[in-house]
Amino acid sequence: MLVDFRPHTRLRAEQPVDIGASVVPVLEALSESTADLDRVRVVADWVQYRANFRDVVDVRPILHTPREPRPGTVPVPMPMGAREDDLEIAVDVRRSGGAAALEHSGGAPLKELAAARLQQRSGHVLLEDWGRGSESCIWDFNALYWAALELWEKASGQGYEQALPGGESDARNTDAARELIDELFTVWDRLAATNALPDELYVVELGVGNGNQAKVFLDAFRARDEEHGRGYYQRLQYLMCDYSQHVLDLARETVAEHLDHVSAFALDAVRPCTALGFLQYKVFLVYVSNVYDNLPTDEVAHLGGRTYCVETRAYLPADAAAELAASVAVDVADLPALVHKLLRLGPALLPDAAPQHLSDVDAAVDFWQRVWAALRLEERYVPLAGLDTYALSTPTLRSFHGAETELGGELLGPLLESGADLRMHVSNGALTSFVESLRLLHPYGRLVCHDLFVTAAEGYRTHFRGPGKYDGSVVNWVNGPLLAHVGRRHGFDVRYERFRHRNGGNIVTMTAQVGD
């Protein structure tokens, strides 16, 4: 048996984790089970998101062959010296110790809960079949949140930005905006001196939110331009881009005094070139804040010398499902169909499609929020025949030369297979968005992103990096080393640094620009 206790710094914290209370009962349950202890891994994490998709104890099967291999499929080779485990037992030590375990497990002692999981006595109500994480219905919930944000905020009584750590986005920081503007002016002054400055100066913001960041930038830009005296404000074209039309409408109101210089685009941040392809090589600044961590992602793992894809399936715990079903007068067996109808139609139309279950829009929003709160993910490990068989992006991603291409899984090799066991995000959506955004940049342009970045692969070995829940949306930390690796292959320098304009916090600034 291998026991991996990841939050080791908390053993010496002011209020240290009690291993005896938070992990030992799980080991006792294992010792009394029929599991082959030589083929079991126990992984302890500190899941910092109070709203998340994890149970206190989860059992993750480790498959030795791909699911339902097709006829003629070559078996996945077993590397020499690889460890063949059957199970991974995942424990959230933030919730597994003492009274916390009772609170978060419906009153069941931790050992009893672990024994039930090992015997697969869960009663989970499944919402989907197994699949890669980026394909899960949690991303349909995520999309619904942004599409029906106005209804969610009305019901919750707070704006989505209040769900962020600190209650606001770091993009609103005035000092950070002024620093960016001064850097732009320096570039433009040099180009103007050689008559190489375009007539229109494009700035693109992905994930505009309520428009406060755009207003901070535009106000500071106008004031700086008045001091500078070059007339850059009159040539500025600021493009606000967001998935949510409601958010864009709010943003336009926020920047009303600058509308002569502002355009709004409803687009999917994963594919910015779909709407902005006409700006290829013209944009001097692509500005992104708290977007990449909200885009679909898979996870992969290298365990015991073998490489796996992490498959997931969404479910509702039995007790929560029974309560939800009773509240809307539906059989538990029919609850998944009603949930998927919600995801297809949204809460505004659901009462018309299911009036016998939901009387009005408020009832539909309440149902949506309670389903989201209860939603969990099962996980399992499925072996990969090789990283070259796994695609990081779809073939619709276009290269810098215009041909359709895809990013291959072999790019993960230097990170994933570099040492001890490792599980990490692929950040598929962020990676695709990043590469497409690079295509927009002027040769003297740059991409600046403030987000939750893991900046070294080791960061995945010591901390939980998602998924978690922010209000009605999904959050995962972004694989910074992978984005930097891909950026360099496209000829860009990519660097990371802590956000300089606020003490504390986890926000990291990524900057990408053409290499020398």
N, C-alpha and C positions, 0 to 999 in steps of 0.2 A: 504494500500500500504506500502511496505517495501522498503526503499532506503538504499543501502549499498555502502558507499563511501570508497573504499579500500585504495587508496593512500593518506591517511590522512596527512602524514608527508609533503606532497607537498603543503598543505594549508598554511604552515609557511616557505616555501622555499624562497630563494632569489628572485625568480620569481614565486610567488604563483599561484596555479590554481584558475581561476575565476569560481566559481560554478555557478554564474549567467549566464555566457556565455556558459559554457560547459555542464550543467546538466538541468537548469531550462527550456530551450526551449523544451527539451524532455518531461518534466513533463507537460508543456502546451499542447503539442501534445497529450499526454495521456488523459488529462482532456477533450479534445474536441473529443476524439475517443469514440467508442462504447464498449471499454474494461471495464470489471468489475474491478474497481479500488481496491476493497477489495481482489482481487486475482491476483495482479500484483506485481512483484519484479523489482526494478531498481538497477542494479549493475554497478558501475563506476570503471573502471580500468585505470591504466597508462600503455599502451602497449609500452614497451621500444624498441621493435624491429621495425625499420623503414620498413623493409620488413616482412610482416606477413600475416595471413589468415583472418584477421578481417576487417569488415567494420567499419566506424565511429560509426554507430548505427546498432545493430543486434537485431532481435526478436527471442527468443528461446521458442517454445512451451513447456509446462510442461504437459506431458501425465499422465492420471490417471490409465490407463490400459496398459499392454504390447502391442506392435504393433502386429496386426493380431494374437491374441491368438489362439492356437490350440484347437480343440474340446476336452473337458474334462480338460482343463487347470484350475487349481485352481486360482481364482481371487487373485490379490495382496492385502493383507490385509491393511487397513488403520489404523495405530496406533492411539490410543486415544490421543486427543489433538493435532494431526498433523494439519498443515496448508495446505489447498488445494489451491495452486496457479495454475493459468492457463498459465501465461506468465512471462518470464524474459526478461527485456529490458537491453541490454548490451551497455555501452557507453565507448568509448576510449577517456578519457579526454585529452590525449596528442594531439588529432587531432580534438576535438569537439568544442574548444573555438574560437570565433571570426574568424579571417582571416584563421586560420588553418582549420576550418570546411569547409569553401568555397573551399579551395585548395584541400581537400581530398574528397569532395563530389560532384565534378563536377560543382561547383558553386551554389549548392542548399543550402539555409539557413538550419541550423540544425533542426529547428522545422519542416520545410517542408520535410526534409529527414526522420525524425522520423515518421511523419504522413504517408509517403509513405510506410515505412516498416510495420507499424501497419495495413495498408490496403492491405499488401502483393502485392504491385504494383512494383515488382522487375524486372521481365523479365529475371531472372537468367537462364543461360544455364547449365543444370545439367550434370555432368559427371558420376554420380553413384547414387545408391539408398542409403537410410539410413543404417547405420551400425556402429559398434563400431569403435572408433578412430584408433585402431591398424590395422583395416582391410581396411582403406581408401586408395584410389589411390595415396594420397600424398606420401605414402611409396613406391609406384612404381616409382614415380618421384625421390624419395630419392635414390632408388637402381640404377636407370638409371644414376643419377649424378655420382655415384662412378664407375659404369661400363663404362661410356663414359667420364670420367673426362678429359682425354687428349683433347677431342674436345671442351669441355666447357672452359677449361683454354686457349686454343688457341683463341677462340672467344672473351673471356673477357679480355685477355691480362694480367691476373694475376693468381698466384697459389692459390689454395683453402685456404692455411694457412693464406693468407693475409686477408681473410674474418673474421678471428677470432678477438676478442677484443685484441688490442695491436699488431695485425699483425703476431703473432707467438704463438705456443703452449708452455705452461709452462713446458711441458715434456723436453724441450731442456735446461733447467736450469742446469748448471754444478754443482753447489753446491748441488742441490737436488740429482743428480746422485751420487756424491761422498758420500753423507750421506747414501744412499741405499747400496752402495758397502761396506762401512765400517760395516754396520749392517750385511750384508751377510757374510763378512769375520769373524766377531765375532762368528756367528753361526757355520760356517765351521771349525774354529779353535777348538771349543769345541767338535764337532763331530770327527775331525781328532785325537784329543787327546785320544779318546776311540776306534779308528779304526772303526768308524761308518759312515765315510764320503764316499758316492758313488764315483765310478770312474768318472762318467759323472755328471756335475753340470748344471742343466737345468734352463734357464730363458726364459719366454715366454712374448712377447709383443703383445698385441691385439691392432689393429689400428696403424700400424707402420708409417703411413703417408709417407713422402718423405725420411725417413730414418735418419733424423737429430738427433732425440732422440736416436736411436740405436747407431749412431756414437759417440754422446756425452758419452753415457754409456760405450761403448766398449773402446773408447780412455782412459777414466778415469779408467776403470777396468784394462786395461793393465798396465797403469802407476802405479796404486796402487799396483798391484801384483808384479811389479818389486821391489818396495820398501819393500813389505811384505815378498817376497822370498819363498812363499809356492807353487808356480807353479799352482795356480788356473786357470790362463788364459788358460793354455794348456788343461785343463779339461772342460772348459766352452763350453756349447752348447746353443747358443742364437737363439731362434725361432721367426722370424718376421712373423706376421700374419695380413692379411688385406683382405677385400672384393674385392678390386680392384687389378687386375693383373698389370695394368699400374702403380699403386702406388708401388707395390712390385718390379717391374722392376727398378723404380727410386731408391727405397731404397737399392737394391742390388748394384747399382752403387755407392751410397753414402758410403756404408760400404765395398767397394771393398778390402781394405787392411786387413779386418778381415774375409774374406769369408770362411776360413778354419774352422771357429767356428760358422758360421751362416747358418741357413736353412730358407727357405721362404715357407709359406703355404697360399694359397688362401682359405679363409673360411668365413662363416657367423659368425659374432661375437656373435649372439644370441645363437649359438650352437657350441661352441668351441670344445666340446668333440667329435663331429662328425669326425673331422680330428685329434684331439690330444688325443683321448681316450687311446692310448698306453702309455701315460705319467701319467696315474692316480697314484697319491701319490708320484710322482717323482720330481715335479717342486718346486724349492726353491723360485722363485719370479714370480708371474703373474703381469705384469705391464700394466696398462690401462690408456690412457689419451684422454679425449675428444671423447669418444666412446659411453658411456652409454646414453648421452644426444641426440644421433643420432639414437636410436633404437625405434622400434614401441611401442606405449603406448596407453592404454585407459585412460579415466577419469571417475571418479565416484564422486557422490555428496551426501551429507546429508543435505536436505533442509526442514525446517519446521517439523522435526521429521520423515521424510521419506527418504529412500535411493534410489538413481537413478543411472543408467548408462547413460553417455553422449553419444548420438549417433550423428554422423556427416554425411554430404554428401558434396562432392566437387562440386564447380560450377565456372562458369566464369560470371562476371557481363555483363549485356546486351550490354553496349557500347563497352567494351573490346572484347566481342565475335564477335560483328559485324565487328569491325576493323580487328580482326584476320582472320575471314572468308573471308573478301574482299581481304586481302593481299595474300591469297593462293588460291583464286578462287574456294571457296567451299560455299555451302549454310550453313547458320547458323545451321540449323537442322542436317546437316551432320558433323558439326565440332567435336562433341564428338567422333564420330567413327574415325576421323583422329587422334585425340589426343590419343586414346587408341591404334591405330596402331603404333604411335610413341613409346608408352610405351612398346609394345610387341617387336618391331623390333629394336628400337634405331635409332638415327639420321643417322648413316652410311648406313643403309639399306633402310630407309624410301623413299629416292628419287627413288629407283628402284621399290618400291611397289606403289608409288603415283607420277609418273613423271609429271602428268598433274597439280599437285599442288605445287611440290617442285622440282626445277631444279637440285640441287646438294646438297652435304653434308652441305656446309655453310648455304644454305637457310634452311635446316632442323634444324640445330643448332639454327639459329635465331628464327625460329618458336617455338622450344622447350623453349628457354629462355623467349620469350614473353608470352607464355602460363603460364609458371611458375610464372612470375611476376604478372600476372593477377589473378592467382588461389586463390580462397577463400573457406571458409568452413561455411556451415550452421550447426547449432547445435540444439538439442532438448534433453529433459530429459525424460527417459523411466524408470518407476519404476521397482525395483528388488523385487521379492517375499521374498528374504533373501540373505544375503551375501554368504551363503553356496551354493546358486544356481549359483554363479559366479566363474569361474575358472581364477586364475591369470596366469596360464601357461597351456600348453597342456599336455595331458597324456604321451607324448613321453619323457618328462623330467624324467630322471632316478634318483632314490634315491641313497644314499651312499652305499646301499646294493645291487644295481644293478637292482632292480625291477622298472618297469614303475610306475610313480606316477604323480600327479599334485599338484600344490599349490592351496589350496582352498581360496575363498574369505573371509572366516571367519577371516583370518589373518588381514584383513583391519579393523575389528571391533574396536580394542582399539584406532586406530587413527581417523577413520571416524566418529564414534558415541560418541566422547568424550566430546562434548560440543556444542558450537554454530554452525550455518550453516557452512559447509565446502565443498569445491570442490578441488579435488586433483588428481594428476597423479597416475596411478597404476605402471607405469614403467615396463610393462610386459616383454619387450625385455631385459632391463637391469637386471631385477630380474632373468630371466632364464639364462642369460649369467653369472651372478654372482654365482648362485648356481652351474652351471656346472664347472666354474673355480675353485671353492672351492674343487671340487673333484680331481683336478689335483695336489693340493698342497701336498708336503712332510709334514710329521708331524711337522717339524720345518720351513715350508715355510710360505709365507705371500702373500697376494694380496694387491697391492697399486694402487689406482686409483685417478687421478686428474680430477675433472669434476665440473659441475654446480649442486651441491647438495642442496636441501632444507633439513635443518638439524633439523627442528622442524615443527610439523603440523601447528603451528600458522603462519609460513611463507607463507602458501597458502592463508591466510585470508587477507594479507596486500599487496601482490605483485603479478603481473602477471608472470606466470612461463612457458609460452609457450602454443601452439606452435608458433615458429617464423621461419624465414628463414635465414640461413647462406649461401649466394651464392646460389647454387642449391640444398642445403640439408635442412633437417628439424632439428630444435633444440627444446628440451623440458628439463626443469630442472628435476632432478632425485629425486625420493622420498626416501631420506636418512633414515628416521625413519623406513620405511617399509623394506628396505634392511637390516638394523641393526636388526630388529625384526626377520626376516627370518634367518639371519646369526646366531643369538643366538640359535634359535631352532635347528640348525645344529651343535651346539657345538663350534661356533667361536665367539671370541670377535671382535666387530666392533666399531671403533671410528672415529670421524671426527675432523678435525682441519683446520683452514685457511692455505692456501699454504704459507709456511714460507719464501720462498725465493724471494718473490716479494711484494712490498708494494701496497696496493689497489687491485682492481680486485675482481671478484666473485668466483674464483676457490677455491674449498675445496678439501683437501686430505682425502680419506677414506683408512683405513688400516684394514685388516681382517686377523686374525691368530687364530690357535686353542687355545681355552680357557684353563686356568690352571685347 
